Amino acid sequence: MAELNCLVCKSEIEVEERATTGEIVECDSCGQEHEVQVESHLVTIALAPEIEETWGE
């Protein structure tokens, strides 16, 4: 289990070591969603992109 810090409130976020790139994890403290990025067995997180409405497109 990788322990990373929320990019917003700095609280700890636990990420499974078997997590895959693109997986979304949420901070239990502030609710911010983060996107997991895995490269060469290094697990990092970035702010998750906002999902926009397509309004029927």
C-alpha positions as CSV (number, residue, x, y, z in Angstrom):
1,M,0.0,0.0,0.0
2,A,1.4,3.4,-1.0
3,E,0.7,6.3,1.2
4,L,0.6,9.6,-0.6
5,N,-0.6,13.1,0.4
6,C,-3.7,14.8,-0.9
7,L,-2.7,17.6,-3.3
8,V,-5.4,19.9,-1.8
9,C,-5.4,19.3,2.0
10,K,-2.2,17.3,2.5
11,S,-4.0,14.4,4.3
12,E,-2.8,10.9,3.7
13,I,-4.4,8.9,0.9
14,E,-3.8,5.2,0.8
15,V,-3.4,3.8,-2.7
16,E,-3.2,0.0,-3.4
17,E,0.2,-1.0,-4.8
18,R,-1.6,-2.9,-7.6
19,A,-3.5,0.2,-8.6
20,T,-3.4,1.0,-12.3
21,T,-3.0,4.3,-14.2
22,G,-6.3,6.1,-14.6
23,E,-7.8,4.7,-11.4
24,I,-9.6,7.4,-9.3
25,V,-9.0,7.6,-5.5
26,E,-10.8,10.1,-3.2
27,C,-9.4,11.9,-0.2
28,D,-11.3,10.9,2.9
29,S,-10.8,14.3,4.5
30,C,-11.7,16.8,1.8
31,G,-13.3,14.6,-0.9
32,Q,-11.0,15.7,-3.7
33,E,-10.6,13.0,-6.4
34,H,-7.1,12.1,-7.6
35,E,-6.1,10.1,-10.6
36,V,-3.5,7.4,-10.0
37,Q,-0.4,7.3,-12.3
38,V,1.9,4.4,-12.4
39,E,5.3,4.5,-14.1
40,S,8.1,1.9,-13.6
41,H,6.5,0.7,-10.3
42,L,6.3,4.3,-9.0
43,V,2.8,5.3,-7.9
44,T,1.9,9.0,-8.0
45,I,-1.4,11.0,-8.0
46,A,-2.6,14.0,-9.9
47,L,-5.8,16.0,-9.5
48,A,-8.5,14.1,-11.4
49,P,-10.0,15.9,-14.4
50,E,-13.5,17.3,-14.0
51,I,-16.1,15.3,-15.9
52,E,-18.2,17.7,-18.0
53,E,-21.7,17.2,-19.2
54,T,-22.2,16.6,-22.9
55,W,-25.9,17.7,-22.9
56,G,-26.8,15.2,-25.6
57,E,-23.8,15.5,-27.9
